[in-house]
Amino acid sequence: MSSTSEADAESVLRLVTPSLDLKRHKGQAGKIAVIGGCREYTGAPYFAAISALKIGADLSHVFCTKDAAPVIKSYSPELIVHPVLEESYTISDFSEEERKQVQERVVGEVDKWMERFDCLVIGPGLGRDPFLLECVSEIMLLARKFNVPFLVDGDGLFLVTNSIDLVSSYPLAVLTPNVNEYKRLVQRVLNCEVDEENAEDQLRSLAKQIGGVTILRKGKSDLISNGEIVKSVSIYGSPRRCGGQGDILSGSVAVFLSWSQQLISGHESLSENPAILGCIAASGLLRKAASLAFTKHKRSTLTSDIIGCLGERY
């Protein structure tokens, strides 16, 4: 039984963050895409996408439903919004063949862009519409085909929990479950209940059982494992638990994961796992930003306040 070590999040942040260099061109600091956003949920994909930009990604896309697109566009002109996803109600009168054609069109719209992306964020504001989830399943398989890293959060985890093969044995996949999402994953994969007394070992077993994906278990201390090692990030954040902080984390992990991959590919001497580094950096930064926001706003702290603090000590 190996012990869990506390990660030096600040050192990892400094290690993986590229310097601002006038020789670099647009896109080299990261191109991120969020797959999510439907009629009911427009805030989550915005928070994930704008956080990626605030941290330092050059371009941030959102692939959402047609109903969600005008709303998300109104939040910020900085985001590139693609109104391509479809929900069941829009095709309720379609035949099976017509439904298949719509699905192919949706996946094809994402396929046009896939090779340009450094990382996908799948799930914020996605909802649980059956047809929409079918389309997203195909998008995940497409990402695997192109070896594009992806992070799964929110309703994306609902999809994955019921279809583990979508992420199984894909080392470029990162799952970021909260307490309830983690409970469902443990029940589905390990066929048991969450064991808090042996939390680190259970997390390692879960990640290993899914084939070496990286799991960031959110909690008082974030626990991160790829089935081999377990790292924790325990920097004090904020007692204010407003909704949306997980979306900030999702966008943050995507950026830091892509930066970690760039770093490791350019230094043969580095053998660290880029997904582990990305999770550590994102967890540490979010906690610092949340602490700063709470110092300023106390009980009235909102997710947008935390996003505003992402660059203050970074």
C-alpha positions in Angstrom: 0.0 0.0 0.0 1.7 3.2 -1.2 1.2 6.6 0.4 -0.3 9.6 -1.2 2.0 12.6 -1.5 0.9 16.3 -1.4 1.7 17.9 -4.8 3.7 21.1 -5.0 1.1 22.8 -7.0 2.9 26.2 -7.3 6.0 24.5 -8.6 4.0 22.6 -11.2 2.2 25.8 -12.2 5.6 27.5 -12.9 6.9 24.4 -14.7 4.1 23.9 -17.2 3.1 27.5 -17.9 4.8 28.7 -21.1 6.5 32.1 -21.1 4.9 34.9 -23.1 7.1 35.2 -26.2 6.7 37.6 -29.1 7.9 34.9 -31.5 4.9 32.7 -30.7 1.8 33.0 -32.9 -1.9 32.8 -32.2 -2.9 29.2 -31.3 0.4 28.1 -29.9 -0.7 28.7 -26.4 -3.7 26.4 -26.7 -6.9 25.8 -28.6 -9.7 24.5 -26.4 -13.2 23.3 -27.2 -16.1 22.8 -24.9 -18.8 20.3 -25.9 -21.9 21.3 -23.9 -24.7 23.7 -23.5 -28.4 23.1 -24.1 -31.7 24.9 -23.5 -31.6 24.7 -19.7 -27.8 25.1 -19.2 -25.8 27.9 -20.7 -23.7 29.1 -17.8 -21.5 26.0 -17.4 -20.0 25.9 -20.9 -19.4 29.6 -20.7 -17.6 29.3 -17.4 -15.4 26.5 -18.7 -14.6 28.2 -22.0 -13.9 31.7 -20.6 -11.7 30.2 -17.8 -9.5 28.6 -20.5 -9.1 32.0 -22.1 -8.5 33.8 -18.8 -5.7 31.3 -17.9 -4.0 31.9 -21.2 -5.3 29.7 -24.0 -5.4 31.6 -27.3 -8.7 30.3 -28.6 -11.8 28.8 -26.9 -14.7 27.2 -28.8 -18.1 26.0 -27.6 -20.1 23.4 -29.5 -23.7 23.6 -28.2 -27.3 23.3 -29.2 -29.0 25.9 -31.4 -31.1 27.2 -28.5 -28.1 27.7 -26.3 -25.8 29.4 -28.9 -27.3 32.9 -28.9 -27.3 33.0 -25.1 -23.7 31.9 -24.8 -22.7 34.3 -27.6 -24.3 37.1 -25.6 -22.1 36.4 -22.6 -18.8 37.1 -24.4 -17.6 37.9 -27.9 -14.3 36.2 -27.0 -15.8 32.7 -27.5 -16.2 31.0 -30.9 -19.7 29.4 -30.6 -20.9 26.6 -32.9 -24.7 25.9 -32.8 -24.4 22.3 -34.1 -25.7 20.0 -31.4 -29.3 18.6 -31.6 -31.7 17.5 -28.9 -34.5 14.9 -29.3 -37.3 17.4 -29.5 -36.0 18.8 -32.7 -36.1 15.4 -34.5 -39.2 13.9 -32.8 -41.0 13.3 -36.1 -37.9 12.0 -37.9 -37.5 8.4 -39.1 -34.6 6.3 -37.9 -32.7 7.0 -41.1 -33.3 10.7 -40.8 -32.1 10.6 -37.2 -28.9 8.8 -38.3 -28.3 11.5 -40.9 -28.7 14.3 -38.3 -26.2 12.5 -36.1 -23.7 12.2 -38.9 -24.1 15.9 -39.7 -23.5 16.8 -36.0 -20.4 14.7 -35.7 -19.2 15.9 -39.1 -19.4 19.5 -38.0 -17.1 18.7 -35.0 -14.9 16.6 -37.2 -14.1 19.6 -39.4 -12.3 21.2 -36.4 -11.0 18.2 -34.4 -7.4 18.2 -35.5 -7.0 21.8 -34.5 -7.8 21.3 -30.9 -5.3 20.6 -28.1 -8.0 19.4 -25.6 -11.7 19.0 -25.4 -13.9 19.6 -22.3 -17.0 17.3 -22.6 -20.0 17.8 -20.4 -20.6 21.3 -18.9 -24.2 22.1 -19.4 -24.7 19.1 -21.6 -27.9 17.8 -20.1 -29.1 14.3 -20.4 -31.1 14.3 -23.6 -30.7 10.8 -25.2 -30.1 11.9 -28.8 -27.6 14.6 -27.7 -25.7 12.0 -25.6 -25.6 9.6 -28.6 -24.0 12.4 -30.6 -21.5 13.2 -27.9 -20.5 9.5 -27.6 -19.6 9.6 -31.3 -17.6 12.8 -30.8 -15.6 11.1 -28.0 -14.8 8.2 -30.3 -13.7 10.8 -32.9 -11.4 12.5 -30.4 -9.8 9.1 -29.6 -9.3 8.5 -33.3 -7.3 11.7 -33.5 -5.5 11.2 -30.1 -7.0 14.5 -28.8 -7.0 14.7 -25.0 -10.4 15.2 -23.4 -11.7 16.0 -20.0 -15.1 14.7 -18.9 -17.2 16.6 -16.3 -20.9 17.2 -15.4 -23.4 15.3 -17.5 -20.5 13.9 -19.5 -19.8 11.8 -16.5 -23.4 10.6 -16.5 -22.7 9.4 -20.0 -19.4 7.8 -19.2 -20.7 6.0 -16.1 -23.2 4.2 -18.3 -20.7 3.6 -21.1 -17.3 3.1 -19.6 -15.9 1.9 -22.9 -15.9 5.5 -24.1 -12.9 6.3 -21.9 -11.6 2.8 -21.0 -7.8 2.4 -21.7 -7.5 5.9 -23.1 -4.6 7.6 -21.2 -5.5 11.0 -22.6 -8.9 11.0 -20.8 -9.4 12.9 -17.6 -12.5 12.5 -15.3 -13.3 15.2 -12.7 -16.2 13.8 -10.6 -17.7 15.5 -7.6 -18.8 13.5 -4.6 -22.0 12.1 -6.1 -20.5 11.5 -9.6 -17.6 9.7 -7.9 -20.0 7.5 -5.9 -21.8 6.4 -9.1 -18.5 5.7 -10.8 -17.3 3.5 -7.9 -20.6 1.6 -7.8 -20.5 1.1 -11.6 -16.9 0.1 -12.0 -15.8 -1.4 -8.7 -19.3 -2.7 -7.7 -19.0 -1.4 -4.1 -19.5 1.8 -2.1 -17.1 4.6 -1.5 -14.5 3.8 1.2 -13.3 7.0 2.8 -10.9 5.2 5.1 -9.0 3.9 2.1 -9.8 6.7 -0.3 -6.5 6.9 -2.0 -6.2 3.2 -2.7 -9.8 3.0 -3.9 -9.2 5.9 -6.3 -6.0 4.2 -7.6 -8.0 1.0 -8.1 -10.8 2.8 -9.9 -8.4 4.6 -12.3 -6.5 1.4 -13.0 -9.7 -0.6 -13.6 -10.8 1.9 -16.2 -7.5 1.4 -18.0 -5.2 4.1 -16.8 -7.4 7.2 -17.2 -6.7 10.1 -14.9 -9.3 10.9 -12.3 -9.4 14.1 -10.3 -11.7 13.4 -7.3 -12.9 16.8 -6.1 -13.2 17.3 -2.4 -11.8 19.1 0.7 -8.5 17.9 -0.8 -8.5 17.0 -4.4 -7.1 13.5 -5.1 -5.6 12.7 -8.5 -4.6 9.3 -9.8 -3.9 7.5 -13.1 -4.0 4.1 -11.5 -0.3 4.1 -10.5 0.3 7.2 -8.4 -1.9 9.3 -6.2 -1.3 13.0 -5.6 -3.3 15.4 -3.4 -3.8 19.1 -3.6 -4.9 20.6 -0.3 -4.3 24.3 -0.7 -7.0 26.2 1.2 -9.6 27.6 -1.2 -13.0 29.0 -0.2 -15.8 28.0 2.2 -18.2 29.5 -0.3 -19.4 26.6 -2.6 -21.2 28.5 -5.3 -22.1 26.5 -8.4 -19.8 26.7 -11.4 -16.4 26.2 -9.7 -16.2 22.7 -11.3 -16.6 24.4 -14.7 -13.7 26.7 -14.0 -11.7 23.6 -13.0 -12.6 21.8 -16.3 -11.4 24.7 -18.5 -8.3 25.0 -16.4 -7.3 21.3 -16.6 -7.8 21.4 -20.4 -5.3 24.3 -20.8 -2.7 23.0 -18.3 -2.9 19.5 -19.8 -2.2 20.9 -23.3 0.7 22.9 -22.0 2.1 19.9 -20.1 2.0 17.9 -23.3 3.9 20.7 -25.1 6.4 20.8 -22.4 7.0 17.1 -22.2 7.2 16.6 -26.0 10.0 19.3 -26.1 12.0 17.8 -23.2 13.0 14.1 -23.5 14.3 14.2 -20.0 10.8 14.8 -18.6 8.8 11.7 -17.9 5.9 13.1 -15.9 2.3 12.3 -16.9 0.9 15.4 -18.6 -2.7 14.7 -17.3 -1.4 14.4 -13.7 0.5 17.7 -14.1 -2.5 19.4 -15.7 -4.8 18.4 -12.9 -2.3 19.5 -10.2 -1.8 22.9 -11.8 -5.5 23.5 -12.4 -6.5 22.4 -8.9 -3.9 24.6 -7.3 -4.8 27.7 -9.3 -8.6 27.4 -8.8 -8.1 27.1 -5.0 -5.9 30.2 -4.9 -8.3 32.1 -7.1 -11.3 31.0 -4.9 -9.4 32.1 -1.8 -8.7 35.5 -3.3 -12.3 36.0 -4.4 -13.6 35.1 -1.0 -11.2 37.5 0.7 -12.8 40.3 -1.4 -16.4 39.2 -1.6 -17.0 36.9 1.4 -20.4 35.2 1.4 -21.5 37.0 -1.8 -18.7 35.4 -3.8 -19.9 34.1 -7.2 -18.2 32.0 -9.9 -17.6 35.1 -12.0 -15.6 36.6 -9.1 -13.4 33.6 -9.0 -12.8 33.8 -12.7 -11.8 37.4 -12.3 -9.1 36.3 -9.8 -7.5 33.6 -12.0 -4.7 35.8 -13.1 -4.0 37.8 -10.0 -1.2 35.7 -8.6 -0.3 33.7 -11.7 
